[in-house]
Structure formats: structure tokens, C-alpha cells
Amino acid sequence: MAASHAEADAEKGRLLEEEDEGNNSEMSGGRTAVASPTTRLASMDIEGLNDVDVEKEAASSQERPQKNGVKLVAWIAVNTLATIGIIFTNKAIFSDPSFQRCQVSFASFHFFVTGFTLFILSRPRFGMFTPEPVRIRTLLPLAIAMSLNVILPNASLQFSSVTFYQLARILLTPTVALINYIFYNTSIPRPAVYALIPACVGVGIVSFYDSKAPASPKVKSTSFIGVIFAFAGVLASSLYTVWVSSYQKSLKLNSMQLLYNQAPVGGVLLLYIIPWTDNFWTVNHASSGVFAALINLSQFFIIGGAGPVSSTVVGHLKTCAIVTLGWITSGRSVGDKSIFGILLAIVGIIAYSAIMISRKPS
């Protein structure tokens, strides 16, 4: 951009000089044209301005990547901290016997926060996407799937340790791959399949040892119903993930446009169920909603600023951080047998991501 700007200014200066030379030639009656002092000064001024513009443009081009890099790191930090915050906040809410029956209102509140956040991002001031209306009847199946995608994992978090809850989400990847293979005949590279095997085995090991009766009452464990909710949540989330991709293709919408339409529909849909299932929500819901908004907002900037590959790396960073903090707060010892399953699952999913990224065309 700096080069084109400088070339445009130089072209203007050249045209001015040619015009002055033509005028002098006409006045001299065909004699050899000699540039006047005014013309030479104008040319020197234009060249001086060109040099200044080039220097300014070069300086700004050097500063721009640095500023973008700082912003990207800041958004990654916000996304990571907000994700950790929302999981531990939700766990605190669901661990309180007074507020355990608030899964549906919790999901509805998050949907409204997400819809409001996307509404702000769609305004001309931000212009991150252009809203495209979709009929409510078309979105109802997807809104129901989205509700189960949130409610079941939250129920799992209520009856599980944070470590098992987060590791169980790793099973989303192989389940989505299996659904795509069965229903859409879409396969993944064989090395990626091999990498998913230890990931699944690792989650199985953790589910076995984490659901066993702890030796001390201070150790946080996972109940059998927590395991059931976790696997049901993985299935619901996997189906929702596949449906989102299908809806985006059929409606020709990007992820923001689709979520902007479906989030309010899901929130209103759940309002009809809340009076029959839930307790009243508390101020903790509000803090969790703030975390949800920060996660959605920062995720858009991360993908837009660094691409989906970096977003995947950030996802693994969050998994490692949440699992580590969950382990520290669970009261388990370093020698606990489930730690082998944790390492196996994390190494397996990271290896899978590395293989899939390397197979993508540059």
C-alpha cells in the first residue's frame, strides 16, 4: 500500500512537470524548454512529500502487526480466562443444593446473552457480520438440539468433577467423525483415526477411576449419573455440530448469522419449560452470562485475527488449563491412577489436531 501511494504521488508530480514544460515550450515558440524555478521548487516539494509519505506509511505498516499481535494475545487471554471462569462458576452454582435445579433457565439466559452479544457485533459500528433473517419454523429443530447441547453438559458438570467433565468433551471429535462417516460418507485420514484411539481410551480410564468411591470425602469424584449425562451430552453436542454445518450450507449463512437467528429462538423456547423444572436464578447466573459473552466475543476475534488453526491451539490450551485446575481442586494425589488416562487423552487429541492441520491445503 505504501508503494502504490508513493507511485501515485510521483505520477502526479511527473504530470505537473510535463504540463509546465509544455507551457514553456509554447511560450518560447518551439525553443528548448527550460523548467522555471517555480516548477523546480514544486517538483522538489512533491518529491519531499513523497519521501515523507513513504516513511510514514512504512512506520505505520511496522506498527500495525505489533498492535494486532498485542490485541490477539489479549483476546486469547480473555477467552481462556473466561472459559475457565464460566466452568468453575457453573460448577459452584450446580454444587449448591439450592440451585441445582436451574439447568433450563441457565441455558435460556445464556442464549439471550449470546443473542444480545451478536446483535451488538452486527451493528455498523462493529460490522462483523450482516444479519440474515430465517423463518422460526426452520430453526426450531436446531434450537432444540442447541438446548440439549447446553443442558446435558451442564447436568454432567453438576454430577461430575471438573476434570472428567472437560476430558469427556474430547469425545466430541471422534463422535462427530463417526456421524459424518455413517450418514455423510465423509472420512478422515487413517493416522488421525489412530490418534483418536488413545484419546478415547484415556477418557475411558478417567471415567472408570473418577467414578469409583473416593478414599477420602474431600476428594471430588464423578457419580454414575454424571457419566451418563456426560456421554449423552457428547452425543447431543455432536449431532448439533453436524446439524449446524448442514444448516449453514443449506441456508447459506456463516456461523455468526446462524447463531444470531437461533439463539433467541432457543431462549424463548426454554422459557416455557422453566416454570416446571427450575428454581429461581441468582446473581451467579449473571456472572456466568458475562463470561459467556466474553467467550463468544473473544472467539470471533481469535478466529478472525489468527484463523481456525490458532483457535484449535487455544482450545487445547484451555483444556489443559481446566483439567490441571480441576485436578488441583479435586483433592486427588499425584499418584492417582486416573492421571495416566488424562495424559493419554490430551496427547491423543493434540496428535489428532496436528495430523488434521498438516493435511489441510495451505
Secondary structure, 3 states (H helix, E strand, C coil): CHHHHHHHHHHHHHHHHHHHHHHHHHHCCCCCCCCCHHHHHHHHHHHHHHHHHHHHHHHHHHHHHHHHHHHHHHHHHHHHHHHHHHHHHHHHHHHCHHHCCCHHHHHHHHHHHHHHHHHHHCCCCCCCCCCCCCCHHHHHHHHHHHHHHHHHHHHHHHHCCHHHHHHHHHHHHHHHHHHHHHHHCCCCCHHHHHHHHHHHHHHHHHHHHHCCCCCCCCCCCCCHHHHHHHHHHHHHHHHHHHHHHHHHHHHCCCHHHHHHHHHHHHHHHHHCCHHHHCCCCCHHHHHHHHHHHHHHHHHHHHHHHHHHHHHHHHHHHHHHHHHHHHHHHHCCCCCCCHHHHHHHHHHHHHHHHHHHHHHCCC
